[in-house]
Structures are given as structure tokens and as C-alpha cells.
Amino acid sequence: MQRVERWRRHLLAICRLSLRWRFDTQVVLGCVALLVLIWTVLLKDMQELIARDEKDEQRQIENVAEIGAKALLAAVHSVDRLLLDLRNEWRNDPDQFAAIVQRERGEVVFDFDFDINLINATGQLQFSTLNPSAVGMDLSDRPNFVALRESGQDRLVLNPPHAAKFLDRQLVNFSRPLLTADGQFAGLVSFSVKPDYLSNLYKTLDL
């Protein structure tokens, strides 16, 4: 019952914050999927709460749910702003995109490493800090590409952990569509991070 209560409070916290910040439904569902991953990592640590006084445990549960949800959604919000900025930079001056990405990776304040990838309208990898040698690879079957191409909407797409096609590594991808001047789909720009970095986001919270 205690675990059920933790999950209930955690999901309610995410729902409240997502309504306040107006996140896309699929982004919220993606955050929930990430929380499933994160909780599998943290279950051992959470067992210590069970041995505490019931009142203290209740306060700890509320803290984990509220602060954890805020931290995760705040990180998603920052990632989305970065992707929107990079999309504009690509549209304005594609020749300088690599230099701009390098600058952003040095200046943006995240507590984890991240990579930027760009896929063109036909699904070919056009830019990648993750694996530059893979440029030109066909990624038209990737879930984030398919979702944005078929929806025709300008929205953030979050893909839960999956194996990267051009690298033997599990990644979480946040993606925004690239758009033509008249709003047509022209590919995507994505932010890639290893799942354990998001787990560490929880572990480093001062609860």
C-alpha cells in the first residue's frame, strides 16, 4: 500500500505541473515512462523510508513526489527551450550550426552531458555530436522522426530509453520538428541523454 501511495502522489504531482506548464500529452506520458525507469533505480534507496516513523515517511513521500516531479519537468522545459533556439539557428545560418552547438554545449547549464542530432526531411542524419561518422545514415524509421512527420504538429516529442541505431547505447531523445518558412515538416533536431543521467537528477536532490 505504501508503494501505491508513493506512485499516486508522484503521478498527481506530474499531472498538476503539466497542466500548469501546458506540456503536450505525449511529453507527460514520456515523463511518466521515465519515472518508471527512475523508480526501478531508486527502490533500494526508498526502502529506508519504510523503517521510519509513519509521519516522517509521509513527509518524505510528499517531498520525493513534488520535488522530483518539479526537477524532471523543469529539465524538460529547459531542453525544449534549447531545441527551439537551435532550430532557429539552423534556419537562420546552417553553415554556423556546428559552432553554435559547440558553444551551447559549453554554456548551457545541465548537470549531465548531452548530444545534439539533426535529421533532414527525408530521414538522413545531417548533423550529430553523438557520432559524426554516422552522418548520412537513414533514420527515417526512428520513432521520433515518424511521430513528428506524421503528426504535422510543432511539438516536443519524448522517446523513452531505446537503443540508438548508430551507436550501441541506450538513450532518451527529446525532439522538435524543423519547419520550412510555410510551416511544413523539414526534419527534426533532437537532444539525446543517457537514462542514468536522469536517474542521477533524483539522487542529487536535497530531500
N, C-alpha and C positions, 0 to 999 in steps of 0.2 A: 504494500500500500504506500509506503514511503517513497519508493521509486516512482510510482504512478503520479503521486503528488508533485514530485520534482518536475516530471515531464509536463504535467498540466500547467504548472506555473511558468515553466520555461517557454512553452509554446504560446501561452497567453501574452507573455512579455513581448515576444516577437510580433504577434498579431497587433498589439497596441502600437508598437513603434512603427510597423509597416504602414498602418493606417495614417499615423501622424506624418510620416515622410513620403507617403504615396508611392511606395515601391510597386513594381509590376508583380502580378500574382506568381509568375514563374520564378522570379527572383526570391520571393518569400519562400516558395516551396524548395528552391535550391538551398536557401539558408537552413531550412528545416533538415534537409538531407545532410548538410554539413554538420549540423548539431548532432545528428545520429552518429556520424563518424567521430566527432569530438568526444561525445559521451562514452563511446567504447574505449577511448584512450584514458578518460578520467575516472572511470568507475572505481578503480582501485583506490584513487585518492578520496573519492566521495565516501568510501566505506568508513572512513574515520569519523564522518559526521554521525553515523548511526550510533556510535558509542557515547555520544554526548547527550547532555540533558535535552529533553524534548523542546523546550523553549529556545535554547541556543541553536538547536538543529533547525528549527523553523526559521530563525533569522538567517542562518547560513544558506538555507534553500532559497529564500527570497533574494538574498544578495547574488547568488550564483545566477539565478534566472534573470534578474533585472540588469545587473551589471554586465553579465555575459552577453545577453541579447543586445544591449546598447553597444558594446565593444564590437561585436560582429557586424551589426548593421552600420555602425559608423565607418568601419573599414570598407564595407561595400560601397557606401556613399562616396568615400574618398576615391576609390577605384573608378567609379563611374565618372566623376569629375575629371580624373586624369584621362580616361578614354575619350571623353568629349573634347578635351583640349588637344589631344594627339590627333584626333580626327580632323579638327580644324587646321592643324599644322600640315597634315598630309594634303589636304585640299588646297591650301594656300601655297605650299612650296615643297613638293615631294622630293626634290633634289636635296633638301636640307633635313629631311626627316630623320636620317640616321644620327646626325649630330644633335638634333633636338631630343631624340630618345635618350641618347647618352647623357645629355645634360639633365634631363628629367630623372633618370635613374640615380644620378648623383645628388639631386636636390630634394626630391620628394621624400618625405619623412614617413617611412614604414618600418616596422620592427621585423621585417623579413625581406628576403631577396625576391625579386620578381623579374619576369621577362615580358617583352612586348613582341607580338607577332602580327603580321598583316597579310590578309588573303585577298586577292583581287576578285573581280566579278565572276570569273569562270572557275574559281576554286583553287587557283595556283598560289602557293606560298610565295609572297613577294618580298617580305622582309621578316627577319627573325633574329632576336638577340639570343634565343634559346639554342638554335642550331643553324647558323648562317649557311652551312653547306647544304642544307635541305631546301634552299630557295629554288622554286620551280616545281616542287613536288605537288601532286594533285591531292588537295584536301577537300574536295567538293563533297565528300561523303561524311565529313565531320559533323557531329550533332549541332554545334553552334552555327556552322555555316548553313546547314539545311534549315534550321529553325528560323534564322533571320531572313534568308532568301524567300522562304515560303510564306512567312507572315507578312512581309512587306511593311513592317512597322519599325519605327525608330525607337527601340527599347533596349534595355540591358538584358542580356541572356547569361545565366549562370549554369555551367555544367559541373555537376558533382565529380569527384575524383574518377579519372579514367586514364588509360594508357595512351600516351602521346604516340601518334602514328610515326613521327620522325625521330623519336627518342625513347629509349627504354626507361620510362619514368612515369610515375603517377602524378597527374597534375589536376588542379582545379582551374577552369577557364572562365573569365568574365569577358563578355564580348559586346561590342556596339557595332552597328552597321556603318559602312561607308556609304555615302549618298552622293548622287550626281546633283548638279545645280537645280534640276527639276524634281529632286526627291526620290529618284529611282535607286534601287539597290546596286551598289558598286563594289561589294566585298565586305570585309569586316576588319576591325582592329581588336586585338584581344590582349588581355592581361593574364599571365599564367603564373601560378604559385603552387608550391608543393603543399599537400594537405597538412603535413605536420607543422607547418608554419602557423596555420590557423588554429591548430590544437594548442600550440605554444601561446597563442594570444590569450587563451583562457588561463593557462598555467601561470602566466606572469601577472595576472590581475591581482591587485592588493585587496583581498577579501577579508 
